[in-house]
Amino acid sequence: MAFNMIELAMGFASILPGIIAIHFTTKARRNLSNSWLRTYMKYIIWAMLSLSLFSVWYTSRQVFGLKEIYGFAIEVPEYLLVILTCFLFLVSSWTIFKMSKEYGFK
């Protein structure tokens, strides 16, 4: 029981920083004029949103005991959100790589 409470507390604790990070990154993106950097920030924002949705989904599943009711099917969105997050980080990495080629960063 204590482990479940710790897990829930960590789940709730992971949601708020994600929302705050999305807020500040969105504000920073509005102030940028560089198109490559804005594109990079767009993918990072979507990745953070996907990761935050994962945290909300996982915590909700734990709070309401949905895995016991629905079984494995309730975990499928978690896997999809993790895959989406990894894909978005891959695309943002490619974007920053292209930006480094254009501007000659070493």
Buried (B, 14 or more C-beta within 10 A) or exposed (E): EEEEEEEEEEBBEBBEEBEEBBEEBBEBBEEEEEEBBBBBBBBBBBBBBBBBBBBBBBBEBBEEEBEEEEEEEBBEBBEEBEEBBEBBBEBBEEBBEEBEEEEEEE
